[in-house]
Amino acid sequence: MSSENEDKKRIILLMSPASYRGGAFLSAAKRLHLEVVVGIDLPETLAEYWHVPLGVDFADPQASVQTIVEYAKEHPITAILSVDDGASELAALASAALGLAHNSPRAAEAARDKLLMRTLMSKGGAPCPIFRPFPLGDDPARVAEQVTYP
């Protein structure tokens, strides 16, 4: 006979230490009887010092995917979710590496980058506004002369 802990599904919630959304996700997971492992955006040494079970570096997706895969070998995972958009690509990459249901990593990246999203939508034939990239340092008056307005 299996214990209650063995029957619970374990998920990873990826979040930054400053996220204000974590509480709502944790409450929802509790109502759904899910075991939650919080993957926090912390350098490895700080995560070890603070005894954080799963510290990952959102700025280094490849290393973070490896950390999550290693963790999942000992603690099987049902799903990986990003609480904020800062880790949506990491959630997609790690889920793909573990063979879990996931969003396309490219779609997760595009969700955070309006130029990439519009480029992909345009190439795919989806309706999207006319757009043009301009360097951040361009003179706004010069940019305004080059674009049309509705």
DSSP file (Angstrom, degrees, kcal/mol; ACC not computed):
  #  RESIDUE AA STRUCTURE BP1 BP2  ACC     N-H-->O    O-->H-N    N-H-->O    O-->H-N    TCO  KAPPA ALPHA  PHI   PSI    X-CA   Y-CA   Z-CA
    1    1 A M              0   0    0      0, 0.0     2,-0.2     0, 0.0     0, 0.0   0.000 360.0 360.0 360.0 134.5    0.0    0.0    0.0
    2    2 A S        -     0   0    0      1,-0.1     2,-0.1     2,-0.0     5,-0.0  -0.533 360.0-120.5 -86.5 150.7    1.4    3.4   -0.9
    3    3 A S     >  -     0   0    0     -2,-0.2     4,-1.3     1,-0.1     3,-0.2  -0.345  28.2-104.9 -82.3 168.6    1.7    6.3    1.5
    4    4 A E  H  > S+     0   0    0      1,-0.2     4,-1.2     2,-0.2     3,-0.2   0.882 120.7  55.1 -61.0 -38.8    0.0    9.6    1.0
    5    5 A N  H  4 S+     0   0    0      1,-0.2    -1,-0.2     2,-0.2     3,-0.2   0.852 105.3  52.1 -65.0 -34.0    3.3   11.2    0.1
    6    6 A E  H  4 S+     0   0    0     -3,-0.2    -1,-0.2     1,-0.2    -2,-0.2   0.812 108.8  51.4 -71.0 -28.3    3.9    8.7   -2.7
    7    7 A D  H  < S+     0   0    0     -4,-1.3    -1,-0.2    -3,-0.2    -2,-0.2   0.719  90.7  96.6 -79.7 -21.9    0.5    9.5   -4.1
    8    8 A K  S  < S-     0   0    0     -4,-1.2     2,-0.4    -3,-0.2    26,-0.1  -0.423  76.0-126.8 -71.0 141.2    1.1   13.2   -4.2
    9    9 A K  E     -a   34   0A   0     24,-0.6    26,-2.9    -2,-0.1     2,-0.5  -0.740  22.0-141.4 -86.5 136.0    2.2   14.7   -7.4
   10   10 A R  E     -a   35   0A   0     -2,-0.4    68,-3.7    66,-0.2    69,-0.9  -0.848  21.8-180.0-103.1 130.6    5.3   16.8   -7.1
   11   11 A I  E     -ab  36  79A   0     24,-2.9    26,-2.7    -2,-0.5     2,-0.5  -0.903  22.9-133.7-124.1 155.8    5.7   20.1   -9.0
   12   12 A I  E     -ab  37  80A   0     67,-2.3    69,-2.9    -2,-0.3     2,-0.6  -0.945  13.8-161.1-106.7 128.2    8.5   22.6   -9.3
   13   13 A L  E     -ab  38  81A   0     24,-2.4    26,-2.5    -2,-0.5     2,-0.5  -0.951  10.5-152.2-106.0 115.4    7.5   26.3   -9.0
   14   14 A L  E     +ab  39  82A   0     67,-3.2    69,-3.0    -2,-0.6    70,-0.6  -0.765  31.0 150.1 -88.9 126.8   10.2   28.5  -10.4
   15   15 A M  E     -a   40   0A   0     24,-2.6    26,-1.6    -2,-0.5    -2,-0.0  -0.993  44.8-112.9-153.0 157.8   10.2   32.0   -8.9
   16   16 A S    >   -     0   0    0     -2,-0.3     3,-1.7    24,-0.2     6,-0.1  -0.566  37.5-112.4 -84.7 157.1   12.5   34.8   -7.9
   17   17 A P  T 3  S+     0   0    0      0, 0.0    -1,-0.1     0, 0.0    25,-0.0   0.771 117.6  50.9 -60.8 -24.0   13.0   35.6   -4.3
   18   18 A A  T 3  S+     0   0    0      2,-0.0     2,-0.0     0, 0.0    -3,-0.0   0.359  79.4 131.5 -95.8   5.6   11.1   38.9   -4.7
   19   19 A S    <   -     0   0    0     -3,-1.7     4,-0.2     1,-0.2     3,-0.1  -0.328  40.6-166.0 -63.9 136.0    8.1   37.4   -6.5
   20   20 A Y  S    S+     0   0    0      1,-0.1     4,-0.3     2,-0.1     3,-0.2   0.462  82.9  67.1 -94.9  -3.8    4.7   38.6   -5.1
   21   21 A R  S >> S+     0   0    0      1,-0.2     4,-1.7     2,-0.1     3,-0.5   0.635  73.3  87.7 -90.9 -15.3    2.9   35.8   -7.0
   22   22 A G  H 3> S+     0   0    0      1,-0.2     4,-2.8     2,-0.2     5,-0.2   0.860  81.7  58.1 -55.0 -42.2    4.3   32.8   -5.1
   23   23 A G  H 3> S+     0   0    0      1,-0.2     4,-2.4    -3,-0.2    -1,-0.2   0.897 106.1  48.2 -57.9 -44.1    1.7   32.8   -2.3
   24   24 A A  H <> S+     0   0    0     -3,-0.5     4,-2.2    -4,-0.3    -1,-0.2   0.905 113.4  47.6 -65.1 -41.5   -1.2   32.4   -4.7
   25   25 A F  H  X S+     0   0    0     -4,-1.7     4,-2.4     2,-0.2    -2,-0.2   0.915 112.5  49.0 -65.6 -42.4    0.5   29.6   -6.5
   26   26 A L  H  X S+     0   0    0     -4,-2.8     4,-2.1     2,-0.2    -2,-0.2   0.896 111.2  49.9 -65.3 -39.9    1.4   27.8   -3.3
   27   27 A S  H  X S+     0   0    0     -4,-2.4     4,-2.2    -5,-0.2    -1,-0.2   0.920 111.6  48.4 -63.3 -43.8   -2.2   28.2   -2.0
   28   28 A A  H  X S+     0   0    0     -4,-2.2     4,-1.6     1,-0.2    -2,-0.2   0.907 110.5  51.2 -63.5 -41.7   -3.6   26.7   -5.2
   29   29 A A  H  <>S+     0   0    0     -4,-2.4     5,-2.8     1,-0.2    -1,-0.2   0.888 108.5  52.0 -63.4 -38.8   -1.1   23.8   -5.1
   30   30 A K  H ><5S+     0   0    0     -4,-2.1     3,-1.5     1,-0.2    -1,-0.2   0.926 108.0  50.8 -63.3 -44.3   -2.1   23.1   -1.5
   31   31 A R  H 3<5S+     0   0    0     -4,-2.2    -1,-0.2     1,-0.3    -2,-0.2   0.822 111.6  48.8 -61.8 -30.4   -5.8   23.0   -2.5
   32   32 A L  T 3<5S-     0   0    0     -4,-1.6    -1,-0.3    -5,-0.2    -2,-0.2   0.386 114.4-119.5 -89.7   3.2   -4.9   20.6   -5.3
   33   33 A H  T < 5 +     0   0    0     -3,-1.5   -24,-0.6     1,-0.2     2,-0.4   0.891  59.7 154.4  59.3  43.1   -2.9   18.4   -2.9
   34   34 A L  E   < -a    9   0A   0     -5,-2.8     2,-0.5   -26,-0.1    -1,-0.2  -0.813  46.3-128.3-100.6 140.8    0.3   18.9   -4.8
   35   35 A E  E     -a   10   0A   0    -26,-2.9   -24,-2.9    -2,-0.4     2,-0.5  -0.777  31.3-151.9 -83.3 129.0    3.7   18.6   -3.3
   36   36 A V  E     -a   11   0A   0     -2,-0.5     2,-0.5   -26,-0.2   -24,-0.2  -0.893  18.3-171.2-112.2 131.1    5.6   21.8   -4.2
   37   37 A V  E     -a   12   0A   0    -26,-2.7   -24,-2.4    -2,-0.5     2,-0.6  -0.987  21.8-142.4-111.9 123.4    9.4   22.3   -4.6
   38   38 A V  E     -a   13   0A   0     -2,-0.5     2,-0.8   -26,-0.2    16,-0.5  -0.781   7.0-157.6 -91.4 120.3   10.3   25.9   -5.0
   39   39 A G  E     -ac  14  54A   0    -26,-2.5   -24,-2.6    -2,-0.6     2,-0.4  -0.869  18.8-162.2 -95.6 110.5   13.1   26.5   -7.5
   40   40 A I  E     -ac  15  55A   0     14,-1.9    16,-2.9    -2,-0.8     2,-1.5  -0.763  25.2-117.6-103.4 139.7   14.5   29.9   -6.5
   41   41 A D  E     + c   0  56A   0    -26,-1.6    16,-0.2    -2,-0.4    14,-0.1  -0.573  65.9 131.5 -73.1  91.0   16.7   32.1   -8.6
   42   42 A L        -     0   0    0     -2,-1.5    -2,-0.0    14,-1.4     2,-0.0  -0.994  64.0-100.0-142.3 144.9   19.8   32.1   -6.4
   43   43 A P     >  -     0   0    0      0, 0.0     4,-2.6     0, 0.0     3,-0.3  -0.367  41.7-112.8 -60.2 148.4   23.5   31.6   -7.0
   44   44 A E  H  > S+     0   0    0      1,-0.2     4,-2.4     2,-0.2     5,-0.2   0.875 114.9  51.2 -54.3 -44.1   24.5   28.0   -6.1
   45   45 A T  H  > S+     0   0    0      1,-0.2     4,-2.3     2,-0.2    -1,-0.2   0.892 112.1  46.5 -64.7 -38.4   26.6   29.1   -3.1
   46   46 A L  H  > S+     0   0    0     -3,-0.3     4,-2.5     2,-0.2    -1,-0.2   0.897 110.8  52.4 -69.8 -39.8   23.9   31.2   -1.6
   47   47 A A  H  <>S+     0   0    0     -4,-2.6     5,-3.0     2,-0.2     4,-0.4   0.910 111.9  46.5 -61.2 -42.4   21.3   28.4   -2.1
   48   48 A E  H ><5S+     0   0    0     -4,-2.4     3,-1.0    -5,-0.2    -2,-0.2   0.926 112.0  50.5 -64.8 -44.3   23.6   26.0   -0.3
   49   49 A Y  H 3<5S+     0   0    0     -4,-2.3    -2,-0.2     1,-0.3    -1,-0.2   0.886 115.8  41.5 -61.5 -40.3   24.3   28.5    2.5
   50   50 A W  T 3<5S-     0   0    0     -4,-2.5    -1,-0.3    -5,-0.1    -2,-0.2   0.407 111.6-121.0 -88.3   1.9   20.5   29.2    3.0
   51   51 A H  T < 5 +     0   0    0     -3,-1.0    -3,-0.2    -4,-0.4    -4,-0.1   0.876  48.6 169.5  59.2  40.5   19.7   25.4    2.6
   52   52 A V      < -     0   0    0     -5,-3.0     3,-0.5    -6,-0.2    -1,-0.2  -0.745  31.3-144.3 -81.6 122.9   17.4   26.0   -0.3
   53   53 A P  S    S+     0   0    0      0, 0.0     2,-0.3     0, 0.0    -1,-0.1   0.818  87.9  23.8 -61.4 -31.2   16.6   22.6   -1.8
   54   54 A L  E     +c   39   0A   0    -16,-0.5   -14,-1.9    -7,-0.1     2,-0.5  -0.702  69.4 171.3-141.7  87.0   16.6   23.9   -5.4
   55   55 A G  E     +c   40   0A   0     -3,-0.5     2,-0.3    -2,-0.3   -14,-0.2  -0.835  12.1 176.5 -93.5 129.8   18.5   27.0   -6.2
   56   56 A V  E     -c   41   0A   0    -16,-2.9   -14,-1.4    -2,-0.5     2,-0.8  -0.948  31.0-126.9-133.3 153.7   18.8   27.8   -9.9
   57   57 A D    >   -     0   0    0     -2,-0.3     3,-2.2     3,-0.3     7,-0.3  -0.865  13.4-164.0-103.8 104.0   20.3   30.6  -11.9
   58   58 A F  T 3  S+     0   0    0     -2,-0.8    -1,-0.2     1,-0.3    32,-0.1   0.771  89.9  60.8 -58.4 -25.7   17.6   32.0  -14.3
   59   59 A A  T 3  S+     0   0    0      1,-0.2    -1,-0.3    -3,-0.1    -2,-0.0   0.607 104.6  50.5 -78.2 -11.1   20.4   33.8  -16.2
   60   60 A D    <>  +     0   0    0     -3,-2.2     4,-2.4     1,-0.1    -3,-0.3  -0.682  65.5 171.7-126.2  77.2   22.1   30.4  -17.0
   61   61 A P  H  > S+     0   0    0      0, 0.0     4,-2.9     0, 0.0     5,-0.2   0.860  75.2  54.5 -58.3 -39.7   19.3   28.2  -18.4
   62   62 A Q  H  > S+     0   0    0      1,-0.2     4,-2.0     2,-0.2     5,-0.1   0.943 112.6  42.1 -62.4 -47.1   21.6   25.3  -19.5
   63   63 A A  H  > S+     0   0    0      1,-0.2     4,-2.2     2,-0.2    -1,-0.2   0.887 115.1  51.7 -65.4 -38.1   23.1   24.9  -16.0
   64   64 A S  H  X S+     0   0    0     -4,-2.4     4,-2.5    -7,-0.3    -2,-0.2   0.888 106.8  52.4 -67.6 -38.9   19.7   25.3  -14.4
   65   65 A V  H  X S+     0   0    0     -4,-2.9     4,-2.8     2,-0.2    -1,-0.2   0.934 110.2  49.3 -60.1 -44.6   18.2   22.7  -16.6
   66   66 A Q  H  X S+     0   0    0     -4,-2.0     4,-2.5    -5,-0.2    -2,-0.2   0.908 109.9  51.0 -61.8 -41.8   21.0   20.3  -15.6
   67   67 A T  H  X S+     0   0    0     -4,-2.2     4,-2.3     2,-0.2    -1,-0.2   0.919 112.8  45.9 -60.1 -44.6   20.4   21.2  -11.9
   68   68 A I  H  X S+     0   0    0     -4,-2.5     4,-2.6     2,-0.2    -2,-0.2   0.905 111.6  51.2 -67.1 -42.1   16.7   20.4  -12.3
   69   69 A V  H  X S+     0   0    0     -4,-2.8     4,-1.1     2,-0.2    -2,-0.2   0.921 111.6  47.9 -61.5 -44.0   17.3   17.2  -14.2
   70   70 A E  H >X S+     0   0    0     -4,-2.5     4,-0.8     1,-0.2     3,-0.6   0.918 112.0  49.5 -62.7 -43.2   19.7   16.0  -11.4
   71   71 A Y  H >X S+     0   0    0     -4,-2.3     4,-1.9     1,-0.2     3,-0.9   0.910 107.4  55.2 -60.6 -42.6   17.1   16.9   -8.8
   72   72 A A  H 3< S+     0   0    0     -4,-2.6    -1,-0.2     1,-0.2    -2,-0.2   0.717  94.3  68.5 -67.6 -21.3   14.4   15.1  -10.6
   73   73 A K  H << S+     0   0    0     -4,-1.1    -1,-0.2    -3,-0.6    -2,-0.2   0.879 114.6  28.0 -63.4 -36.2   16.5   11.9  -10.6
   74   74 A E  H << S+     0   0    0     -3,-0.9    -2,-0.2    -4,-0.8    -1,-0.2   0.711 132.7  36.4 -94.3 -25.6   16.0   11.6   -6.8
   75   75 A H  S  < S-     0   0    0     -4,-1.9    -1,-0.2    -5,-0.2    -2,-0.1  -0.800  87.2-138.2-132.1  87.9   12.7   13.5   -6.6
   76   76 A P        -     0   0    0      0, 0.0     2,-0.4     0, 0.0   -66,-0.2  -0.140  18.8-147.8 -53.7 140.3   10.4   12.7   -9.6
   77   77 A I        -     0   0    0      1,-0.1   -66,-0.2    -5,-0.1     3,-0.1  -0.877  20.7-169.8-115.5 140.6    8.6   15.7  -11.0
   78   78 A T  S    S-     0   0    0    -68,-3.7    23,-0.3    -2,-0.4     2,-0.3   0.777  74.8  -5.9 -94.3 -35.4    5.1   15.8  -12.6
   79   79 A A  E     -b   11   0A   0    -69,-0.9   -67,-2.3    21,-0.1     2,-0.4  -0.990  52.9-144.1-157.9 156.9    5.3   19.4  -13.9
   80   80 A I  E     -b   12   0A   0     21,-0.3     2,-0.4    -2,-0.3   -67,-0.2  -0.996  23.4-178.7-128.2 125.5    7.4   22.6  -13.8
   81   81 A L  E     -b   13   0A   0    -69,-2.9   -67,-3.2    -2,-0.4     2,-0.5  -0.943  22.5-137.0-125.2 145.5    5.8   26.0  -13.8
   82   82 A S  E     -b   14   0A   0     -2,-0.4   -67,-0.2   -69,-0.2     6,-0.1  -0.893   5.8-160.3 -99.2 128.1    7.2   29.5  -13.8
   83   83 A V  S    S+     0   0    0    -69,-3.0     2,-0.3    -2,-0.5   -68,-0.2   0.864  81.1  25.2 -73.5 -36.9    5.5   31.8  -11.4
   84   84 A D  S >  S-     0   0    0    -70,-0.6     3,-1.2    -3,-0.1     4,-0.1  -0.765  90.2-106.5-121.4 167.9    6.7   34.9  -13.3
   85   85 A D  G >  S+     0   0    0     -2,-0.3     3,-1.2     1,-0.2     4,-0.4   0.674 104.9  82.7 -71.7 -13.8    7.8   35.3  -16.9
   86   86 A G  G 3  S+     0   0    0      1,-0.3    -1,-0.2     2,-0.1     4,-0.1   0.716 103.0  30.5 -62.2 -21.2   11.4   35.5  -15.9
   87   87 A A  G <> S+     0   0    0     -3,-1.2     4,-2.7   -73,-0.2    -1,-0.3   0.207  85.2 107.2-122.1  14.6   11.7   31.7  -15.8
   88   88 A S  H <> S+     0   0    0     -3,-1.2     4,-1.9     1,-0.2    15,-0.2   0.897  84.5  46.6 -63.9 -39.0    9.1   30.7  -18.4
   89   89 A E  H  > S+     0   0    0     -4,-0.4     4,-2.8    19,-0.2    -1,-0.2   0.911 112.0  51.2 -68.1 -40.6   11.8   29.7  -20.9
   90   90 A L  H  > S+     0   0    0      1,-0.2     4,-2.9     2,-0.2     5,-0.3   0.913 108.7  51.6 -60.9 -42.9   13.6   27.7  -18.2
   91   91 A A  H  X S+     0   0    0     -4,-2.7     4,-2.3     1,-0.2    -1,-0.2   0.910 112.1  46.8 -60.2 -42.0   10.4   25.9  -17.3
   92   92 A A  H  X S+     0   0    0     -4,-1.9     4,-2.2    -5,-0.2    -2,-0.2   0.926 114.5  46.1 -66.1 -45.0    9.9   25.0  -20.9
   93   93 A L  H  X S+     0   0    0     -4,-2.8     4,-2.3     2,-0.2    -2,-0.2   0.924 115.5  45.2 -64.6 -45.4   13.5   23.8  -21.4
   94   94 A A  H  X S+     0   0    0     -4,-2.9     4,-1.6     2,-0.2    -1,-0.2   0.901 112.8  50.8 -67.5 -40.5   13.6   21.8  -18.2
   95   95 A S  H  X>S+     0   0    0     -4,-2.3     5,-3.0    -5,-0.3     4,-0.5   0.914 110.8  49.3 -62.4 -42.2   10.2   20.2  -18.8
   96   96 A A  H ><5S+     0   0    0     -4,-2.2     3,-1.1     1,-0.2    -2,-0.2   0.917 108.7  52.8 -62.2 -43.1   11.3   19.2  -22.3
   97   97 A A  H 3<5S+     0   0    0     -4,-2.3    -1,-0.2     1,-0.3    -2,-0.2   0.815 113.6  43.8 -62.7 -30.0   14.5   17.7  -20.9
   98   98 A L  H 3<5S-     0   0    0     -4,-1.6    -1,-0.3    -5,-0.1    -2,-0.2   0.438 114.6-115.0 -94.5  -1.0   12.4   15.6  -18.5
   99   99 A G  T <<5 +     0   0    0     -3,-1.1    -3,-0.2    -4,-0.5     2,-0.2   0.773  68.1 142.2  73.3  25.3    9.8   14.6  -21.1
  100  100 A L      < -     0   0    0     -5,-3.0    -1,-0.2    -6,-0.2   -21,-0.1  -0.546  64.3 -82.0 -93.3 162.1    7.1   16.5  -19.3
  101  101 A A        +     0   0    0    -23,-0.3   -21,-0.3    -2,-0.2     2,-0.3  -0.398  68.0 157.5 -58.9 138.1    4.3   18.5  -20.9
  102  102 A H        -     0   0    0     -7,-0.1     2,-0.2   -23,-0.1   -10,-0.1  -0.994  44.2-103.0-160.5 161.2    5.6   21.9  -21.8
  103  103 A N        -     0   0    0     -2,-0.3    -7,-0.1   -15,-0.2    -8,-0.1  -0.510  56.9 -87.3 -79.0 158.4    5.4   25.0  -24.0
  104  104 A S     >  -     0   0    0     -2,-0.2     4,-2.4     1,-0.2     5,-0.2  -0.513  32.5-134.5 -62.9 131.4    7.8   25.4  -26.8
  105  105 A P  H  > S+     0   0    0      0, 0.0     4,-2.2     0, 0.0    -1,-0.2   0.871 107.9  54.0 -57.1 -34.8   11.0   27.1  -25.5
  106  106 A R  H  > S+     0   0    0      2,-0.2     4,-2.5     1,-0.2     5,-0.1   0.893 108.2  48.8 -66.4 -39.1   10.9   29.4  -28.5
  107  107 A A  H  > S+     0   0    0      2,-0.2     4,-1.9     1,-0.2    -1,-0.2   0.890 110.2  51.4 -66.6 -39.0    7.3   30.4  -27.7
  108  108 A A  H  X S+     0   0    0     -4,-2.4     4,-0.5     2,-0.2   -19,-0.2   0.901 111.4  47.7 -64.2 -40.0    8.3   31.0  -24.1
  109  109 A E  H >< S+     0   0    0     -4,-2.2     3,-1.2     1,-0.2     4,-0.4   0.919 110.9  51.1 -64.8 -43.4   11.1   33.2  -25.3
  110  110 A A  H >< S+     0   0    0     -4,-2.5     3,-1.1     1,-0.3     7,-0.5   0.819  99.0  65.0 -65.4 -30.8    8.8   35.1  -27.7
  111  111 A A  H 3< S+     0   0    0     -4,-1.9    -1,-0.3     1,-0.3    -2,-0.2   0.733 107.7  42.5 -64.1 -20.5    6.3   35.7  -24.9
  112  112 A R  T << S+     0   0    0     -3,-1.2     2,-0.5    -4,-0.5    -1,-0.3   0.467 110.6  59.9-101.7  -4.1    9.0   37.9  -23.2
  113  113 A D    <>  -     0   0    0     -3,-1.1     4,-2.8    -4,-0.4     5,-0.2  -0.905  60.3-166.9-133.3 102.8   10.2   39.7  -26.4
  114  114 A K  H  > S+     0   0    0     -2,-0.5     4,-2.7     1,-0.2     5,-0.2   0.863  90.3  51.7 -61.0 -38.5    7.7   41.7  -28.3
  115  115 A L  H  > S+     0   0    0      2,-0.2     4,-2.4     1,-0.2    -1,-0.2   0.942 112.7  45.1 -64.2 -46.3   10.0   42.1  -31.4
  116  116 A L  H  > S+     0   0    0      2,-0.2     4,-2.7     1,-0.2     5,-0.2   0.921 113.2  51.5 -62.1 -43.6   10.5   38.3  -31.6
  117  117 A M  H  X S+     0   0    0     -4,-2.8     4,-2.7    -7,-0.5    -2,-0.2   0.939 112.6  44.4 -59.4 -48.4    6.8   37.7  -31.0
  118  118 A R  H  X S+     0   0    0     -4,-2.7     4,-2.6     2,-0.2    -1,-0.2   0.874 112.6  52.6 -67.0 -35.9    5.8   40.0  -33.8
  119  119 A T  H  X S+     0   0    0     -4,-2.4     4,-2.5    -5,-0.2    -2,-0.2   0.939 112.8  44.1 -63.0 -46.8    8.4   38.7  -36.1
  120  120 A L  H  X S+     0   0    0     -4,-2.7     4,-1.9     2,-0.2     6,-0.2   0.902 114.2  49.6 -65.5 -41.4    7.3   35.1  -35.6
  121  121 A M  H  <>S+     0   0    0     -4,-2.7     5,-2.4    -5,-0.2     4,-0.4   0.929 112.2  48.1 -62.7 -44.2    3.6   36.0  -35.9
  122  122 A S  H ><5S+     0   0    0     -4,-2.6     3,-1.3     1,-0.2    -2,-0.2   0.925 112.1  48.4 -63.0 -45.9    4.3   37.9  -39.1
  123  123 A K  H 3<5S+     0   0    0     -4,-2.5    -1,-0.2     1,-0.3    -2,-0.2   0.834 110.8  52.7 -63.0 -32.1    6.3   35.0  -40.6
  124  124 A G  T 3<5S-     0   0    0     -4,-1.9    -1,-0.3    -5,-0.2    -2,-0.2   0.483 117.8-112.1 -83.7  -2.5    3.6   32.6  -39.6
  125  125 A G  T < 5 +     0   0    0     -3,-1.3    -3,-0.2    -4,-0.4    -2,-0.1   0.566  67.6 144.2  85.1   8.4    0.9   34.7  -41.4
  126  126 A A      < -     0   0    0     -5,-2.4    -1,-0.3    -6,-0.2     2,-0.1  -0.572  59.7-100.6 -79.4 144.2   -0.9   35.8  -38.2
  127  127 A P        +     0   0    0      0, 0.0    -1,-0.1     0, 0.0    -5,-0.1  -0.416  56.6 156.0 -63.0 134.4   -2.3   39.3  -38.2
  128  128 A C        -     0   0    0     -2,-0.1     3,-0.1    -6,-0.1   -10,-0.0  -0.984  44.6 -89.5-156.2 154.3   -0.1   41.7  -36.3
  129  129 A P        -     0   0    0      0, 0.0     2,-0.2     0, 0.0    -7,-0.1  -0.187  52.9 -91.6 -61.6 155.8    0.6   45.4  -36.3
  130  130 A I        +     0   0    0      2,-0.0     2,-0.3     1,-0.0   -12,-0.0  -0.484  57.8 177.7 -64.0 137.0    3.2   46.9  -38.6
  131  131 A F        -     0   0    0     -2,-0.2    -3,-0.0    -3,-0.1   -16,-0.0  -0.972  22.1-176.3-144.8 157.7    6.5   47.0  -36.7
  132  132 A R        -     0   0    0     -2,-0.3     2,-0.2     2,-0.0   -17,-0.0  -0.960  27.5-121.7-152.0 134.8   10.1   48.0  -37.2
  133  133 A P        -     0   0    0      0, 0.0    -2,-0.0     0, 0.0     0, 0.0  -0.574  27.8-176.7 -80.2 143.7   13.0   47.6  -34.8
  134  134 A F        -     0   0    0     -2,-0.2    -2,-0.0     4,-0.0     9,-0.0  -0.995  33.7-103.0-133.6 141.7   15.0   50.7  -33.8
  135  135 A P    >   -     0   0    0      0, 0.0     3,-1.9     0, 0.0     0, 0.0  -0.346  31.6-120.4 -61.1 145.5   18.1   50.8  -31.5
  136  136 A L  T 3  S+     0   0    0      1,-0.3     0, 0.0     3,-0.0     0, 0.0   0.820 111.0  54.9 -57.6 -34.0   17.3   52.0  -28.0
  137  137 A G  T 3  S+     0   0    0      2,-0.1    -1,-0.3     3,-0.0     0, 0.0   0.456  80.6 122.9 -83.6   0.3   19.6   54.9  -28.4
  138  138 A D  S <  S-     0   0    0     -3,-1.9    -4,-0.0     1,-0.1     3,-0.0  -0.242  75.7 -98.7 -62.0 150.8   18.0   56.3  -31.5
  139  139 A D     >  -     0   0    0      1,-0.2     4,-2.2     2,-0.0     3,-0.4  -0.584  27.3-141.3 -69.3 121.5   16.7   59.9  -31.5
  140  140 A P  H  > S+     0   0    0      0, 0.0     4,-2.6     0, 0.0     5,-0.2   0.835 101.0  55.3 -55.9 -34.8   12.9   59.7  -30.8
  141  141 A A  H  > S+     0   0    0      2,-0.2     4,-1.4     1,-0.2    -2,-0.0   0.906 108.8  47.4 -65.7 -40.5   12.3   62.6  -33.3
  142  142 A R  H  > S+     0   0    0     -3,-0.4     4,-0.7     2,-0.2    -1,-0.2   0.905 112.9  48.8 -66.2 -41.4   14.1   60.7  -36.1
  143  143 A V  H >X S+     0   0    0     -4,-2.2     3,-1.4     1,-0.2     4,-0.7   0.927 107.5  55.1 -63.0 -44.7   12.2   57.5  -35.3
  144  144 A A  H >< S+     0   0    0     -4,-2.6     3,-0.6     1,-0.3    -1,-0.2   0.823 103.4  56.1 -60.1 -32.0    8.9   59.4  -35.3
  145  145 A E  H 3< S+     0   0    0     -4,-1.4    -1,-0.3     1,-0.2    -2,-0.2   0.728 106.9  51.0 -71.0 -20.8    9.6   60.6  -38.8
  146  146 A Q  H << S+     0   0    0     -3,-1.4     2,-0.3    -4,-0.7    -1,-0.2   0.514 100.7  69.4 -97.4  -6.2   10.1   57.1  -40.1
  147  147 A V  S << S-     0   0    0     -4,-0.7     2,-0.3    -3,-0.6   -16,-0.0  -0.806  70.1-133.8-115.2 155.4    6.9   55.5  -38.8
  148  148 A T        -     0   0    0     -2,-0.3    -2,-0.1     2,-0.0    -3,-0.0  -0.707  17.0-143.2-101.1 158.2    3.2   55.9  -39.7
  149  149 A Y              0   0    0     -2,-0.3     0, 0.0     1,-0.0     0, 0.0  -0.897 360.0 360.0-120.4 149.8    0.4   56.4  -37.2
  150  150 A P              0   0    0      0, 0.0    -1,-0.0     0, 0.0    -2,-0.0   0.507 360.0 360.0 -61.7 360.0   -3.1   55.0  -37.4
